[in-house]
C-alpha cells in the first residue's frame, strides 16, 4: 500500500504543478491517519498466494480455513479467512469488508497474546500488499469495496472526569462488567464461546499487553464501536441495541479502560532476582497484611508446560507476581496471579464455568534441595537425580476439603516423594478476590534435616521457580503453566554498615585534609 502511495506521489510530480500542494496534502492525510483510511492495496493475488503457502498455511491452512497442521496446538485458534470475520477493523460493524489497511496492520504488527507474529521485519511492503489481496480472495472479497470507516467524532481527552464517567457507563446495568468483571479482570460469571464453538474468555483489561490491538484510547474506542466479529463482544454503535452508546460515551469508556492498566505487573526481562526483605517480628501470614508492601514485587512470565507428557497448549494464566520476606527464623512468599475463575470442585456455579471439567486451583514453589555451587541450577522441571528439588504447593480446596499445603521432594518427574509439611513447618493461606489469587506460603529457614530441605542463608543467591494451575481450564498434573529459574536473595540486614561507611568517609576526609595541609606548608617553604 505504501508503494502505491509513492507511485501516486510520482504521478502528481509529473502532472500539473498548481495541483501539487493539494494532492500532497491529501496523501499526507492518508499517511498520517494510517490504518483507519480504507485504501485498496496494490497487490498481486498470485504472488500473494505463493507467500501465503510459505508463511501462513502452517497455521491458517491451505484453504485459509484456519485448519493448518499447527492449528490444534494454538490458543486462540488461527483465523478462518473463509468466514470473512475480521476482529481488528476500522469499518462499521454492519460492513462486510475491512479496510485494506486493517489487514496490512495485522500482518505487519502481528497480534499480541496470540501465535500470530508481526511480519513487518521479514516481508516487504509489496509482499504484504500481495498477501492482503490474496487473503481477500479466500472470502470472496476481492471485488468488494472496503466498508465505510467508523465515525470517531471529536476525541475526548483523558481526564479524571472522563475516566469517572467511563467507569459509570462501564458498570451501569453490568453493561461491560457482566463479562469483564467489576475490576476489568475478565473474571467470568458465564461460559462464553465464539461462533466456531471455541471457548473464549473475556479480555483482562488490566493487562494491555494482551490486547489484540493496543491500549491506545483510539484503538479501544474502535473495538467498542465495531465489536469483535465472531465473538460475544457486541458493537455499542448498533442502533438496534438498547446498550448503544453515543460517540462521546464511547470515548469516556475507552479512557476508563485505558486507565485500568496495571503497570506494576509488567514482566521486565532484567528483573531476575527476588529480593527478600528482612522484617522485625513474625513474618506476615495473611495475604493482605500491609507488611508485604515493604518487599518489592517481581513479575514473571508463566508459559505452558511443553516438555513432559501430557503437554499443555491452552493456558489461561500468564504471569505471577512474587514478594518475599524473612526474619531470623522464618521465610514467607507472597504469590499473586490473575485467574478469571475460583475453581472449587463440587461447587455447582464453579463447575458450570469450568471447561470441560474442574479441578483445584494450585500454585507451587520449586527450590533446590541444597544450595548449588556457583550459578548451577537443577533441571527446571522437577530437578534430576544429581540435583533434587523441594516442591511447596498450595491447593485451593474443594467443597469437601479445606485449602491445604503439600510438600514433595523430586529427582525428576518420575521420582517424587510425598512428605509431611507439618514436620518442617510449611504453612499456607490463600485469598481470592475480583479475579485475583493471593497466596502466602512459608516455613522455617532452617529444618532438622538439611539433607532433605533447603536451608535459607542470608546473602546467598538461591534458584527458585514457580508453577500455576487453573482448575477451571482442566489444568492438573503436567498440564499447567510454569516459569524458568530465577534467583532469590535474602538481603542481609544493614546492621552497623551505615556507621562503618560513615566512619570510613570520616577517616578518608581527614587524611585528605592532612595531605592538603602538608602540601600547602611545602609550597610556602618553596
Order of alpha helices (4+ residues) and beta strands (2+ residues): alpha-alpha-alpha-alpha-alpha-alpha-alpha-alpha-beta-beta-alpha-alpha-beta-beta-beta-beta-beta-alpha-beta-beta-beta-beta-beta-beta-beta-beta-beta-alpha
